[in-house]
Amino acid sequence: MDAADLLHCAVETVQASGEVLSAQQRAVMHLVEMAKVVVDQALDCTQSR
């Protein structure tokens, strides 16, 4: 399991809970999603070489 998998699981877990998120929780999830994009892009760059 790598960082991308962990970030994906974090996003999926929150979305699956179906609970309404507070503003602070939404902000944290936004940061997690942004981190996932960065990790995915980094992996794409290293795998395309």
Secondary structure, 3 states (H helix, E strand, C coil): CCHHHHHHHHHHHHHHHCCCCCHHHHHHHHHHHHHHHHHHHHHHHHHCC
